[in-house]
Amino acid sequence: MAIVQMKRLRAIALSSRRDALLKELQLLGCVELTTQDWTQEAAPQLTPDHGDLVETQAARQLFSEAVEALERHVPQKKPMLSAKPEISTAELLDESDAAELTAAAKELTACSEQLKSLASEQTREKLRIETLLPWKTCPIPLDCAGTKHVAVLFGSLPVTADMDALSAALTEQAEATALFEVSADPAARYIYLFYLRAEEERVFKLLREHGFASPGYGEAVGSAAAGIERAEARLAAIASEEKKLQERIAALAGYRERLQICCDRAGLDVDRAEAAGRLLRSERTVLLEGWAVADREAEISALLDRFDCAYEYEAPTEEEYPDVPVKLRNNIFTNGLNMITNMYSLPQYGTVDPNPLMAPFYILFFGIMMADMGYGILMILASIVVCKKMKPRGGMSYFDNLLFWCGVSTLVFGALTASFFSDAAAQIAQIFNPESTFEWFWPALFTPLNDSIFVLVLALALGVLQLNAGLVVSFVQKLKHGDTLDGLLYEAALWVIEIGAVLLVLGGGMPGKIILIIGVVALFGGSMRGKKGLGKFTAIFGTLYNELTGWFGDILSYSRIMALMLAGSVIGQVFNTIGAMFGNIVIFALIFIVGHALNFGLNLLSCYVHDLRLQCLEYFGKFYVDGGKAFAPLEIRTNYVNVNK
């Protein structure tokens, strides 16, 4: 597998055929149009083509809001793990009922907006009733202002206020006042007061001293009881209006599927309008420029010929590589690794595709860490069910593919360690027969508990293998780019050092020492290249420190493979042992299900994260050149349906 080859495409087409050409390019889905930076001096007759972006975005917004209105007011129950409906390209692009669906969408959005407005009004009326309730028994209208000489004041006092003391103070300091309490609740006492306008200042001073507050009902007309009655009548009317609107929305629910298709179709129109905004145009022509998939050049050329376009292809130069979009070509085995590559960073164009180089190691390490037949079977079954039921695409399909292959690896290593939900089979056999010595039909090649040293050595050996695989990739890339000397003085020097070290460990004596010295001298020589004066000596010490500690730390990181394998096995056995202690198969089953569900979920997350770390930090650091820009062609992209091409 490799990074898909790209070519720069430039084409000139008639302005009158722009929309049709963009639609056909969208159906092909293999050309990414780019923004052009032509200067007025180079092409004064060319201007940016703004397209119809505003209109298409408004149409998409209309259909999107209509679908959301149906989902909110008439939710549709879907089977668990259900797939999106599949339609053909012709059905997606069919606009024969566009006028009818546009009218339905406008009615749905209008009904939805009216429901929102009614909901706001309903809240206001309920609040009005809540604020008027304490005044319901008040015998005088709340908008009563009094007479020429006597004023009426409504308000509230703290629930702890001494009404008798306030009344006495008012009587003492004001010539004529009358204080009445309407009602009280845990929050306040609700009162009204008659007083002479001439004594307003003294009255207000006393009221403030006792914690008087203005009423919370705002502007009121008539009595509180009448206000509550009007609010309740309005709430009843709102409920009736809401019911009619809900019924109308429910009557339009039959348009749901077609409105979803319209929403996806409008999304395609927006994509084409955005692509049109990247074109340059003259009075009669448009100029498009972008990147095309090289192995589909014949299809693109045939399309451009049908539209009488003038066009040219050009292979990108190495200077352009950082700007060339990246598309990875994968197969059924490596497709799932896109999930990891996209999470990390795409490789730069002109470098190496990491997926086929990473897939064997990632899947192998995951299986060793998980190593349980039961867990492997669950992963495989889950991936198959999701694939059959949901028919996933994009990121979900990557996850499903990765889950399947990691499940296969987990099943294989579970068989090698004779682990089926740890030692569940043996524990169940002993519940029915305490004298039972259950054994599988095949002997375990190794077990995490009894052969932990072997597993550790295996993990470290696999680490050395993967790190050297990364060096091989890096060395080959340097040879391709003409950096042979750099490869010899780094990757090849490291291999020589490794060979010498192995010979010394195996008792190679003088030959091992000579080979080791040759490798060290070559590595130091490479580190001093381009350095001057004191820089040569600092380069030697820097290389000695970085390579010694770096390789030791990288290799030691692979011990996590053994640690996770051991942890998963031990936790599973602990739950099995606890369940078997009661000697009852029902209790065992309950503890087994809960315990292994927790262990399975924890292992899935831990193995995924730690395996990812080994790839992204240890492995990629040896050869990976990140910073690639994802290939984003003008293509069919949908949210509600899957297009069967």
Secondary structure, 3 states (H helix, E strand, C coil): CCECCEEEEEEEEEHHHHHHHHHHHHHHCCEEECCCCCCCCCCCCCEECCCCHHHHHHHHHHHHHHHHHHHHHCCCCCCCCCCCCEEEHHHHHCCCCHHHHHHHHHHHHHHHHHHHHHHHHHHHHHHHHHHHHHHCCCCCCCCCCCCCCEEEEEEEEECCCCHHHHHHHHHHHCCCEEEEEEEECCCEEEEEEEEEHHHHHHHHHHHHHCCCECCCCCCCCCCHHHHHHHHHHHHHHHHHHHHHHHHHHHHCHHHHHHHHHHHHHHHHHHHHHHHHCCCEECCCEEEEEEEEEHHHHHHHHHHHHHCCCEEEEECCCHHHHHHCEECECCCCCCHHHHHHHHHHCCECCCCCCCHHHHHHHHHHHHHHHHCCHHHHHHHHHHHHHHHHHHCCCCHHHHHHHHHHHHHHHHHHHHHHCCCECCEHHHHHHHHHCCCCCCCCCCCCCCCCCCCHHHHHHHHHHHHHHHHHHHHHHHHHHHHHCCCHHHHHHHHHHHHHHHHHHHHHHCCCCHHHHHHHHHHHHHHHHHHHCCCCCHHHHHHHHHHHHHHHHHHHHHHHHCHHHHHHHHHHHHHHHHHHHHHHCCCCHHHHHHHHHHHHHHHHHHHHHHHHHHHHHHHHHHHHHHHCCECCEECCCCCCCCCCCEEEC
